[in-house]
Amino acid sequence: MANKVFVYVDHFEGRVVPASFEALGVARQMVETVGGGVVAVVLGQGVDDVVQKAVAFGADEVHKGDAAVLKDFRGEAYATVLSAIVAEAEVLLFPTSGRTRELAGLVAVDLETGIIPDVIDYEFDDGSVLAMRPIYAGKLLTKVVCRERRPQILTLRSRAFPKPEPDSSRSAEIIDVDVDLADVKTEVTGYGESQSGVSLTDAAIIVSGGRGVSNNPSLEPPAEISDEAEQEIWRAQQGFKLIRELAKVLGAAVGASRAAVDANYVPYDNQVGQTGKVVSPDLYIAAGISGAIQHLAGMRTSKTIVAINKDADAPIFKLARFGLVGDLFDVLPPLTQALKERLGK
Amino acid sequence: MNIVVCVKHTADTAATVTIEDGKISWGDTPMILNPWDEYAVEEALRIKEAHGGKVTALSLGPKSAKDALKQALAMGCDEGILVSDAAFAGADSLVVSKIIAAAIQKIEDVDMVCFGRASVDSDTGVTGSQVGRRLGWPALNLVAEITALDAEGRTISVERMLEESRQQVRASLPVVISVVKEINEPRYPSFMGIRKASKAEIPIWSKDDIGLDEVPQSAVMWPQVFAPPKVETKVEMIEGDTPEQKALKLVDRLFEEKVI
């Protein structure tokens, strides 16, 4: 058992976090070196679909913890079940999400082992995984290793590794896990509004707006909005409407700079940057974002960056592949229109 | 409510971080209170203002980390404690969580421990959960709002930020929480607060003080730190006489380069 690579398959109400598949792909690659097999762990209630996906994407064996007490994610409860399953594992991989960062930390304490979050690359070094991860919001990289203790726990950053092709003809042994939990001190009482659309960290394309979205003096707010701050937010909302329309045509997620979030133009959930989400899409379109170092830290690894800004000297242009000097209010509508036509939407 | 808020002394996010002789350097940029932790301090102060009690700021680090505690004191924390010992150098999250848990146990009768969601330097983001696990207390991470707190009934209800939705959770006290920036707007230190902080005596607790006979060995090591390879991007400026022309040209180029 000791040479097996375990993958925790993260999902929300049965919707699998795509990086879970990437993790299964990495696990398949790892067992070529460490031998053994790929073991997936799926916890929740009514998770047969998730189990099937785990098999199709590369699991040789699946531990299924299916119980009412696991219906909602609760770090405490999930960790207790997971720690018992993975105690003998060589490597334990997680996709990185808010849930798994917590879960991985708890399991590491239970098993007195190390945790390496946000891994973007790895190699084997003398029988251990030497994992690369960004620190200082990507301003530096570090190689981290857990030599003595097992399992080696890694959380893999979304989109850092390729997603394998599923193979629905694969089969695997499914092991039902006994879930016996007493005295869980947390209780999930409900859920707030769901995030609509594509999640930022999983998105292949992101369209982001910054402070510049409110900068259209020709837009006249309705007379009933007399407060200056509210007028600014109203203007920003018109700007973000253009961002959203462009995002919709591209099937993209909507991001924002910290300046836009701090000015209450959009909720914090949309923030990209050092104190928001770190993203790495194929295409990142920054509109009205000057490019503060904290923002650049959150999106610099995007494959192609397009910057649209009025100010030709904005730092964002130094990182961009394509730069367009212009007012986003003039540029975005024809851009959205042209893309609509080219993409046949 | 007896609240402990854990803070870290970190490099400023605006700092240009470089590697000099294999060591991390952030030039002349001053060290600051980890920006995430300001939200944790603010939330702790608000809970105290609503429910009474005491807020203790706790930091693990070298002597210079006192500055982070002074800022927390200037914001309004009642006391600061620095946990510092040469034996703690190079501690990973597994060991850090053990040290902080031991310090919290020494403080005694703690109802709640607040963390920022992560530190902006190592960005590990697991210390809060790990401390909770060691203490045997529930850990509620990524809290965007405390919706109810019943100090007598010993329960807390929060909304935490998952990627897909806000999860509403109730837990028993004592509890560990980590907060995201949406939870509040941190106050600026007052003039009186700064004066009080500058005079404050900050005790230093060593490993013996917190009852750790032996500091366990870290599980992970980071043998290499390096600057990411410079990505040579040459920006191609899209020219045109009108915004429409530029937009069309941009679309053409994105398709030519197979970006879309």
Boltz contact constraints between the chains, C-beta under 6 A:
constraints:
  - contact:
      token1: [A, 12]
      token2: [B, 164]
      max_distance: 6.0
  - contact:
      token1: [A, 76]
      token2: [B, 138]
      max_distance: 6.0
  - contact:
      token1: [A, 97]
      token2: [B, 163]
      max_distance: 6.0
  - contact:
      token1: [A, 98]
      token2: [B, 142]
      max_distance: 6.0
  - contact:
      token1: [A, 98]
      token2: [B, 162]
      max_distance: 6.0
  - contact:
      token1: [A, 98]
      token2: [B, 163]
      max_distance: 6.0
  - contact:
      token1: [A, 101]
      token2: [B, 125]
      max_distance: 6.0
  - contact:
      token1: [A, 102]
      token2: [B, 129]
      max_distance: 6.0
  - contact:
      token1: [A, 102]
      token2: [B, 141]
      max_distance: 6.0
  - contact:
      token1: [A, 105]
      token2: [B, 126]
      max_distance: 6.0
  - contact:
      token1: [A, 105]
      token2: [B, 129]
      max_distance: 6.0
  - contact:
      token1: [A, 105]
      token2: [B, 130]
      max_distance: 6.0
  - contact:
      token1: [A, 106]
      token2: [B, 129]
      max_distance: 6.0
  - contact:
      token1: [A, 106]
      token2: [B, 133]
      max_distance: 6.0
  - contact:
      token1: [A, 109]
      token2: [B, 130]
      max_distance: 6.0
  - contact:
      token1: [A, 109]
      token2: [B, 133]
      max_distance: 6.0
  - contact:
      token1: [A, 113]
      token2: [B, 219]
      max_distance: 6.0
  - contact:
      token1: [A, 114]
      token2: [B, 219]
      max_distance: 6.0
  - contact:
      token1: [A, 114]
      token2: [B, 220]
      max_distance: 6.0
  - contact:
      token1: [A, 115]
      token2: [B, 126]
      max_distance: 6.0
  - contact:
      token1: [A, 117]
      token2: [B, 124]
      max_distance: 6.0
  - contact:
      token1: [A, 135]
      token2: [B, 122]
      max_distance: 6.0
  - contact:
      token1: [A, 135]
      token2: [B, 123]
      max_distance: 6.0
  - contact:
      token1: [A, 136]
      token2: [B, 17]
      max_distance: 6.0
  - contact:
      token1: [A, 136]
      token2: [B, 121]
      max_distance: 6.0
  - contact:
      token1: [A, 139]
      token2: [B, 17]
      max_distance: 6.0
  - contact:
      token1: [A, 140]
      token2: [B, 17]
      max_distance: 6.0
  - contact:
      token1: [A, 140]
      token2: [B, 225]
      max_distance: 6.0
  - contact:
      token1: [A, 141]
      token2: [B, 226]
      max_distance: 6.0
  - contact:
      token1: [A, 141]
      token2: [B, 228]
      max_distance: 6.0
  - contact:
      token1: [A, 142]
      token2: [B, 222]
      max_distance: 6.0
  - contact:
      token1: [A, 142]
      token2: [B, 225]
      max_distance: 6.0
  - contact:
      token1: [A, 143]
      token2: [B, 224]
      max_distance: 6.0
  - contact:
      token1: [A, 144]
      token2: [B, 220]
      max_distance: 6.0
  - contact:
      token1: [A, 144]
      token2: [B, 222]
      max_distance: 6.0
  - contact:
      token1: [A, 145]
      token2: [B, 221]
      max_distance: 6.0
  - contact:
      token1: [A, 146]
      token2: [B, 219]
      max_distance: 6.0
  - contact:
      token1: [A, 146]
      token2: [B, 220]
      max_distance: 6.0
  - contact:
      token1: [A, 149]
      token2: [B, 219]
      max_distance: 6.0
  - contact:
      token1: [A, 185]
      token2: [B, 138]
      max_distance: 6.0
  - contact:
      token1: [A, 185]
      token2: [B, 171]
      max_distance: 6.0
  - contact:
      token1: [A, 185]
      token2: [B, 172]
      max_distance: 6.0
  - contact:
      token1: [A, 186]
      token2: [B, 138]
      max_distance: 6.0
  - contact:
      token1: [A, 186]
      token2: [B, 169]
      max_distance: 6.0
  - contact:
      token1: [A, 186]
      token2: [B, 171]
      max_distance: 6.0
  - contact:
      token1: [A, 187]
      token2: [B, 170]
      max_distance: 6.0
  - contact:
      token1: [A, 188]
      token2: [B, 169]
      max_distance: 6.0
  - contact:
      token1: [A, 189]
      token2: [B, 168]
      max_distance: 6.0
  - contact:
      token1: [A, 189]
      token2: [B, 170]
      max_distance: 6.0
  - contact:
      token1: [A, 190]
      token2: [B, 168]
      max_distance: 6.0
  - contact:
      token1: [A, 191]
      token2: [B, 165]
      max_distance: 6.0
  - contact:
      token1: [A, 191]
      token2: [B, 167]
      max_distance: 6.0
  - contact:
      token1: [A, 192]
      token2: [B, 159]
      max_distance: 6.0
  - contact:
      token1: [A, 192]
      token2: [B, 166]
      max_distance: 6.0
  - contact:
      token1: [A, 194]
      token2: [B, 165]
      max_distance: 6.0
  - contact:
      token1: [A, 195]
      token2: [B, 164]
      max_distance: 6.0
  - contact:
      token1: [A, 199]
      token2: [B, 163]
      max_distance: 6.0
  - contact:
      token1: [A, 268]
      token2: [B, 182]
      max_distance: 6.0
  - contact:
      token1: [A, 274]
      token2: [B, 13]
      max_distance: 6.0
  - contact:
      token1: [A, 283]
      token2: [B, 259]
      max_distance: 6.0
  - contact:
      token1: [A, 293]
      token2: [B, 14]
      max_distance: 6.0
  - contact:
      token1: [A, 294]
      token2: [B, 13]
      max_distance: 6.0
  - contact:
      token1: [A, 304]
      token2: [B, 259]
      max_distance: 6.0
  - contact:
      token1: [A, 317]
      token2: [B, 235]
      max_distance: 6.0
  - contact:
      token1: [A, 320]
      token2: [B, 235]
      max_distance: 6.0
  - contact:
      token1: [A, 321]
      token2: [B, 233]
      max_distance: 6.0
  - contact:
      token1: [A, 322]
      token2: [B, 236]
      max_distance: 6.0
  - contact:
      token1: [A, 323]
      token2: [B, 235]
      max_distance: 6.0
  - contact:
      token1: [A, 323]
      token2: [B, 237]
      max_distance: 6.0
  - contact:
      token1: [A, 324]
      token2: [B, 238]
      max_distance: 6.0
  - contact:
      token1: [A, 324]
      token2: [B, 246]
      max_distance: 6.0
  - contact:
      token1: [A, 324]
      token2: [B, 250]
      max_distance: 6.0
  - contact:
      token1: [A, 326]
      token2: [B, 243]
      max_distance: 6.0
  - contact:
      token1: [A, 326]
      token2: [B, 246]
      max_distance: 6.0
  - contact:
      token1: [A, 330]
      token2: [B, 243]
      max_distance: 6.0
  - contact:
      token1: [A, 331]
      token2: [B, 243]
      max_distance: 6.0
  - contact:
      token1: [A, 331]
      token2: [B, 247]
      max_distance: 6.0
  - contact:
      token1: [A, 334]
      token2: [B, 244]
      max_distance: 6.0
  - contact:
      token1: [A, 334]
      token2: [B, 247]
      max_distance: 6.0
  - contact:
      token1: [A, 335]
      token2: [B, 247]
      max_distance: 6.0
  - contact:
      token1: [A, 338]
      token2: [B, 247]
      max_distance: 6.0
  - contact:
      token1: [A, 338]
      token2: [B, 248]
      max_distance: 6.0
  - contact:
      token1: [A, 338]
      token2: [B, 251]
      max_distance: 6.0
  - contact:
      token1: [A, 339]
      token2: [B, 251]
      max_distance: 6.0
  - contact:
      token1: [A, 342]
      token2: [B, 251]
      max_distance: 6.0
